[in-house]
Amino acid sequence: MLGTSRRWPYLVLVFLLLIFPVACGSGSSTPQEGGDATKAPTDAPSNGEQSGKRLVIARHTDINSLDPHRAFCDTCQIVITATYQRLVGLDLSDNRTLIPQLATEWSSNEDLTQYTFKLDERATFADGSPVEAKDVKWSLERLHNLKGSPSFFVDGLESIETPDDRTVVINLAKPDSAFLAKMASPYAAIVNSDLAMENGATADPDADTTDTAEAWFMSNSAGSGPYVLVSYRERDEIVLTANENFWGDPPAIKDVTIREVMDAVAQRQLLEGGDVSIAMQISPDVAADMQSGGDIIIENVPSFNFLYLVLSPGARGLGDELNPKVRQAIRYAIDYEGLIEVTLGGAGRKQATAIPNGFLGTENLPLPERDLDRARQLMAEGGYPDGFTIDARYPNMNVYGVDFNIMMQKIQTDLKEIGIELNLQPIEFAVWLEERVDPGIPVSAGYYAPDHTDPSQYIEYFGMIPGGAWAGRVGGPDAGDVVNDKVVELYAQALAASDEATRADLYGQIGREMIEEAYIIALMNPDLVLAYRSDVQGMHYSGCCNLEIAKLSWK
Amino acid sequence: MTVDTTLAEEHSRHWFPALRLRSRRVPVPVLVGTAVLALWVVVALTVQWWAPFGPLEPTSTRLSGPSLTHPFGTDALGRDVFTRTLYGAKISLRIAVIVIAASAGLGCLIGAVAGFFRGWVDEVLMRISDITLAFPPIVLAMAITAALGPGIGNAMIAMIIVWWPVYARLLRGQILVVREQDHVLAAVAMGASPRRLMARHILPLSMSSVLVNATMDFGQVVLLAASLSFIGLGAVPPEPEWGAMIRDGAARFYHWWVAAGPGLAILSVALASNFLGDGIRDFLDPSSRRR
């Protein structure tokens, strides 16, 4: 460690190198990642000849699998939606109405336990073979039997009948008014069963141990979607090309690459330099000083994503601190507008509870408001007029443009006003996943994005019902009693109701219960930044699938 | 390493005589290093009495660029980065002083025992230090802090565990050289006790390189502490620790000032301690001086 006595010139050199990018400040586009990716001509004239141009999308990918029945990630949604089709699709104009995809029509019985689908006669897979009822049966059974992350969509699956090649009858164990919405989720993809079985896939009950097709699915697709998978290189790129045998309208853009670009700043630079045409994860803060218009278009659109604070009174080592009054006090103590301002630069909205704005039943829910007097009064009623100190452990992450460290520091400042001192401890995501179960984390924070468009998933994840994900955690490892019988009752009614107005009313009532319980406090609903070059047309946000590449075209 | 006889004579008479300022021109880098470090120490001790804002106090504007009111701008929560950088000196310098003192103390003790007694004691202690040195310091420190849980206290424990072997090896090496020198052998021949030998003849000659090393390591410890905080293992929010502040700014390339203030602070401390360490070595060990 003695070093040479004249090492300082080198240090100065290092210093100059370090400040160089800063000095060049908001300079345009110097750093380039990756070498030889197809360059999009930046100022090429807008004419029809561009249809041959490759579309390059910058995205920080998080792929766990490209096997449609094992995958469970945002990037997977995009790729699987492009390469496979489901029975029903989602109308992007309202992100709620279901539209025909492989099925032309569908119906259910009175008590919502049996769904019948009629398949489109024209539908074919990418290899030219027809999409038949047996493929639907095989795919949904495989989804169920693989017992993978997305398998819970078909939890209630009892049996599937195929009276003829074009008809599928699905029997469920319990009424499920959300079943159609679940069938629009990308993971309910219909796979070419013959092709998949040739490559090791199986739908047998023991598929979770005998299915060997995952590796094959990582470099091949077996669907009927507008694109086929050409190649996938982990943490590098995913290449798609148009399905030549596609039975619907062929996609406008033939070749597509999703390129791994880790952070928002690098994505912005590639977009500004014209190396990519779409940058998918530019945070509102990074987008704040970008000029929309000219070559680049920046749109802030409402999303269904949200961030939440979760209070677990059952966490080990905790007394009565997080009683219902105190939880309510915390809900009233948070400065929601300020929080949205400091984390997102204002590009977000308040949200009533753990059901996103825009979902069925959320229309009339009261949005949270800061009311310090009321919060202090509730603290006194809860038995803690002078407050207390409590641990807040949260994943050390940056999600939807929100830096959890910034978010929690703001909440720490807010809660200090009512005497609650938060001990902030950022932890690794993997550690967080474990600790929230055992020993439980008194105060924590999380995030959630939808997998389909029915509010039922939020009751299952956040509702205090038996088997509910957070219901199993906030009560602590010793399983304190947190089940809310009223929610259980209302939810059963909602699942059995076919009428939309009735369901909206029931989900609204459940929402009010969740607000009252205040185990989960919705903090904000961040806007999504759509950032793309002006020659891209049809850019959108899909509630089921993130982005449907086939809807894009060149201007 | 050779030590000229006049110096050796001086060493035998005084504790650290070489620290007496001789009539020699002090090189500019040493002056700069001393001044910068002294300034930081003064800041760390007095900042609470004159800082324009509180380190956790939100001001009216968030993410505003450098201005007269906010020389280093404000961060995402609207806190004054200049104030936080100054307060950061309290944390960073305290960490550095404690870690250096503890690891130098522990390391010297172990090194002295190993070098003086040799034999199996030496073997065992040096193998332990070899094992520790075999890991890249940042990786080992990360592993230890992650196991103990994030926090400044745990980060300091980790850094001490990582750092002591450097001093143990250094002092042991010095002692092995010094104990064979004539004046030490003479003292042995005259029947000096081991304690007296160690205290009066061996340690004074060996300590100079430890002091040089400690000064140079000062900057590196500040850097390591900041690195641990940067990856979320050291200081926890909202403490105004330099590494944690840079982390806050790292995701905000277009608000460069959030990370620039603490970055410059770390740079100045690291550079200054290097300059000062070089200078002290030149004083203590004329043979390595280059003009």
Interface residues (C-beta under 8 A of the other chain):
Chain A: M1 L2 G3 S5 R6 R7 W8 L11 V12 F15 L18 P21 V22 G25 S26 D263 A264 V265 S283 D285 V286 A288 D289 E341 V342 T343 G345 N396 N398 D403 N405 I406 M408 Q409 K410 Q412 T413 N423 L424 Q425 P426 I427 E428
Chain B: P29 L56 P58 R62 L63 A76 L77 G78 A146 G149 P150 G151 V166 L170 S209 V212 N213 M216 D217 Q220 G232 V236 P237 P238 R247 D248 A251 R252 F253 Y254 H255 W256 A260 G263 L267 A270 L271 N274 F275 D278 R281 D282 S288 R289 R290
